[in-house]
C-alpha cells in the first residue's frame, strides 16, 4: 500500500517538469486561447509538417513555449 508521504504536492500535480501546464494543440487558431505565463503547448502527433511549422512560427510570434518542436 502506498503511504501518504509519497504523492506529488497538489500545487505541481499534473504540470510539465518545466513548470508549465501542457495543452495539446492541433491547429494554429488554438494559440489565441493560451496564457503564455502559465501554459505551454504540445503539438499533436497527427499534425503534418506544413501545419507544424505554421504553429511553431505563430507560437514564436506570440511568445508561447513549444514543448515538442
GIWOLIN-V113858 format. One record per backbone hydrogen bond with DSSP energy under -0.5 kcal/mol. NH is the residue of the N-H (numbers start at 1). CO is the residue of the C=O. If there is no record, write none. Layout:
nh & co
NH & CO
NH & CO
This chain:
nh & co
6 & 3
7 & 4
12 & 9
13 & 9
15 & 12
16 & 20
19 & 16
21 & 38
23 & 40
25 & 42
30 & 27
31 & 28
32 & 29
33 & 30
34 & 31
36 & 34
38 & 35
39 & 35
40 & 21
41 & 65
42 & 23
44 & 25
47 & 44
52 & 48
53 & 49
54 & 50
55 & 51
56 & 52
57 & 53
58 & 54
59 & 55
60 & 56
61 & 57
62 & 58
63 & 59
64 & 59
67 & 41
67 & 65
